[in-house]
Amino acid sequence: MSLLISPASQTTLLEVKAKTDNLPATPANEATLTTVDGLVDAIKTKTDNLPATPADEATATGIKAKTDNLPATPADEATSTAVKTQTDKLAGAAPVTGSATQDWQTAEADVVSIGAAGVRNKVHDLSLNISTLVGTTITVRLYKKVKDTERKIYQQVFNAASDPPGLPIINGSWATHDIIRVTLQSNDAADNAKAVDYDYMLEAM
């Protein structure tokens, strides 16, 4: 008894054979297919987060132009922190104000000491107020160490009766790594026990 296959069935069989001929000699087992399925799901999770309209070529080229300028070894967090510490200093410290009461005529006396030994600072604008004094010879002096020995580095004479009451002793910036000592002396005994105000700003270096 012979089996007759219709032409349509024969065509179908040939198509099935063409498909199965391309199957590998050892098809993937169920475990492998499960792994592949997991990878497909992971890829889908990533692609689901892509924007509806991804960046076009021009945008991507612009981004590449920026990243091409990045250094081969970008600064680490410690370096960035060190840079920020230095730039924060540019704002300067809070203004320092106060007053000193001395017997200014009896002897040269300290008004204020600015800075600290071994600490680098810039002094911005030291001003004194002598409005309470009446002496015609008000001598202001500044001292600081030069090669470990304190030296007088500034001296100027003012007249409390004719000069403005506010004196710009440091008008600008001075760099120092030690203490700047400010003194005052009057030629009039009426200035003893009078208060002299001061105002200055520091910037750490």
TORZADO-92547 format. One record per residue: residue in three letters; x, y, z of N, C-alpha, C in turn. Coordinates in steps of 0.02 Angstrom, whole numbers, plus 50000, padded with zeros to 5 digits. Layout:
ALAXYZXYZXYZ...
// end
This chain:
MET500434994150000500005000050000500455006150000SER500325010649958500745016649954500345022749978LEU500745027550006500435033750030500535039049977LEU500005042449963500045047749914500035054449952ILE500515058849936500555065549967500355070649916SER499895074749936499665079749889500205084949877PRO500205088149820500705093349806500725098749860ALA500145100549887500135105849939500495103550001SER500375097150021500705094550080501455093850069GLN501625092050009502345091249993502695098049999THR502385103249977502665110049982502765111950055THR502255110250096502305111850167502885108150199LEU502955101750183503495097750211504175100650190LEU504235102750129504865105650106505035112050145GLU504525116050161504635122250199504855120650270VAL504535115450300504735113450367505455111050367LYS505635106950316506315104450310506815110250304ALA506645115450265507095121150257507235124550324LYS506715124850368506795127850434507235123450479THR507055116850480507425112350525508135111250504ASP508275111850440508965111250417509425116450448ASN509135122250468509535127650497509605127150573LEU509275122250603509345121350675510045118750692PRO510345120850749511005118250767510965110850783ALA511555107450779511575100350793511355098850864THR511515103550910511305102750980510895108951000PRO510255108650993509835114551009509895116351083ALA509765122851099509795125151168509275121551210ASN509485119851273509005116751317508585121951352GLU508135119751395507655124351427508005129351472ALA508545127151507508905131651552509225137351513THR509515135651454509825140851413509315145851389LEU508735143151368508205147551344507955152151400THR507945149551461507735153651518508225159351530THR508885157751523509395162951531509325168351478VAL509215166051415509125170851361508515175251374ASP507985172051398507375175851413507505181151466GLY507925179351516508095184351568508495190151539LEU508955188651493509355193951462508915198551421VAL508445195551385507975199551345507575204251390ASP507335201551447506955205751494507385211451521ALA508025210051536508475215251561508595220651509ILE508675218551446508765223451392508145227751385LYS507555224451390506935228251384506865233351440THR507075231551501507045236251557507465242451542LYS508055241351513508495247051496508175251351441THR507935248151389507665251951333507015255451351ASP506635252751399506025256051420506165262951451ASN506785263851477506975270251508507265275251459LEU507345273251397507595277851347507065283151332PRO507285289351318506795294551302506415292951238ALA505815295751233505405294651174505755297151111THR506125302751121506505305651064507235305951084PRO507625300751069508335300751087508715306551054ALA509305308151083509715313551054509895312050982ASP509845317250941510035316250871510795316550864GLU511035315650805511755315350793512095321850811ALA511775327450796512075334050811512165334850886THR511655332750926511715333250998512275328751024ALA512295322650999512825318051020513515320751002THR513575323850944514215326750923514415332450970GLY513915336450991514055341951038514295339351104ILE513975333951129514185331051192514895328351187LYS515045324951131515715322251121516245327751121ALA516075333551090516545339051087516715341451158LYS516215341351203516345343351273516775338151308THR516585331851302516955326651338517665325751311ASP517775327351248518455326851221518925331651255ASN518655337051285519075341951319519215340251392LEU518895334951417519025332951486519735330151491PRO520085331351548520755328651555520745321051558ALA521305318051538521355310651539521245308051610THR521485311851659521405309851729521065315551766PRO520395315551770520055321051805520245321551879ALA520165327451908520335328351979519895323952022ASP520205320952074519815316852119519485321152172GLU519085318052215518695321952264519145325852312ALA519715322852331520175326352377520445332652346THR520625332252281520885338252246520345343552241SER519735341352223519185346152217519045349552284THR519095345752338518975348652405519515353752422ALA520145352052404520705356652417520615363252378VAL520395362652316520285368652275519725372852306LYS519185369552327518635373252358518855376752422THR519285373452461519535376552523519895383052507GLN520305382852454520685388952436520225394452409THR519755392552366519315397652338518845400552391ASP518665396552441518245399152495518585404852533LYS519255404652534519625409852570519555416652537LEU519405416652472519365423052436518815427552464ALA518325424552496517785428552525518025432752584GLY518595430752613518865434452671518505432652735ALA518835434152790518535432852855518055438652873ALA517675437652926517225442952948517635448952972PRO517385455052960517745461052983517875460753058VAL518455463353079518635463553150518585470853173THR518195471953224518125478753251518215478453327GLY518425483953355518525484253427518785491053447SER518995491753509519275498053533519785496553587ALA520255501053596520765500453647520775506853688THR520815506053753520855511853798521525511653834GLN521945516753822522615517053850522775524153872ASP523315524853910523585531553925524045533453868TRP523755536253815524115537253753524665542453759GLN524605547153805525125552353811525695549953855THR525555545753903526075543453949526615539753912ALA526425535553864526915531853824526565528953763GLU526965527053713526695523453655526345517053680ALA525735515853657525365510053682525035506353624ASP524905499953636524605495653584523865497153573VAL523685497353509522985497953490522705490953476VAL523055487053433522815480453416523395476553384SER523385470053390523855465653355523465461553304ILE523695461653242523325458553186523705452353163GLY523335446753152523645440753126523915436253180ALA524315431253159524605426453206525275424153180ALA525715422153225526385419853206526335413653162GLY526685413753106526715407953062526095406853019VAL525625411453020525005410752981524995416152927ARG524915413952865524915418652809524225421852800ASN524225428452797523595432252788523715438252743LYS523175440652715523175447352685522755451752730VAL523015457652746522645462552786522345467652738HIS521695468252742521345473052699521075478752742ASP521295484752728520995490752757520995490852834LEU521515493452861521525494852934521365502252943SER520835503552981520635510552994520595511653070LEU520785517753091520745519653162520275525653168ASN519955526053227519515531753242519815535553301ILE520035541753289520345545753342519895551553362SER519245550753353518785556353366518765558253440THR518985553953484518965555653556519605559253578LEU520105559653534520755562553553520775569953534VAL521225573653568521305580753555522025582753540GLY522485578153544523185579653534523325582153463THR523805586553457523995589153392524545584953359THR524825580353398525315575753370525115568653391ILE524755565353347524525558453358524955554053313THR525395550253342525855546153303525625538853302VAL525525536353242525325529353232525915525553203ARG526055519653233526615515653209526385508353199LEU526685505053150526565497953138527225494253145TYR527195488353176527785484153186527635477053162LYS528135473853133528085466753120528795463853116LYS528835457253121529495454053120529785454053050VAL530425455653047530815455052985531405450453003LYS531395444552974531905439452991531935438353066ASP531355437053095531285435053165531385440653216THR531495446853193531565452453240531045457753224GLU530665459853275530145464853264530455471553244ARG530205474353190530455480753165529865485553154LYS530005492053161529505496953143529485497553067ILE528895496753039528845496852966528415502652940TYR528105506252986527685511952965527635516853023GLN527635523353006527515528553057527235534553022GLN526695537253050526395543353022526095547453079VAL526145553953072525895558553123525265562053098PHE524765562353143524125565553127523975570853180ASN523525575453162523305580653208522555579653220ALA522385577753282521685576353298521245582453290ALA521545588353292521155594453288520985596353216SER521395593953168521285596053098521205590353049ASP521465584453065521395578753019520715575353029PRO520485571652978519855567952986519895563053045PRO519355561753079519365557253136519495549953117GLY519325548053055519455541353031520105541152991LEU520575536953014521235536652982521315530052944PRO521425530252877521545524152839522285522152844ILE522465518352894523165516652906523415511752853ILE523035506452839523195501952782522625502852732ASN522795506052677522295507452626522455503152565GLY522225496852567522405492052515522505485252547SER523025481652526523155474952553523895474152571TRP524005471252629524685469352651524685461852662ALA525195458452637525285451352651525755450652710THR525585445852754526005444852813525975437552834HIS526505435152866526505428352894526645428652969ASP526525434452998526635435353070526155440653096ILE526295443053155525855447953187526055454953165ILE525555459153149525665466253139525405469753202ARG525845473353235525665476753297525565484153282VAL524985486753304524795493653291524825497553357THR525205503153357525265507253418525055514453403LEU524935518153457524755525253451525055529053509GLN525225535253497525495539653550525245546753537SER525065550253591524815557053587525285561753625ASN525265568053607525665573153643525245576853694ASP524625574553706524175578253751523935573553806ALA524045575653870523845571453927523095570553930ALA522715575053898521985574453898521765568153860ASP522215565153821522045559153783522135552753823ASN522405553253883522475547253924521785544453943ALA521745537853945521125534353962520565535553912LYS520745537353851520245538153798520245531953753ALA519675530453723519605524653680519765526353608VAL520135521853575520285522453504519995516253469ASP519545517253421519235511753386519665509453327TYR519595502953310519945500253251519475495753212ASP519645494853148519235490753103519695488153048TYR519695481653038520115478852985519805472252960MET520065469852903519845463452876520455459152859LEU520375452552868520905447652852520655442952797GLU521125440752756520985435452707521535430252713ALA521345424152728521835418752735522155417352667MET522785415452667523145413852605523305406452604
// end
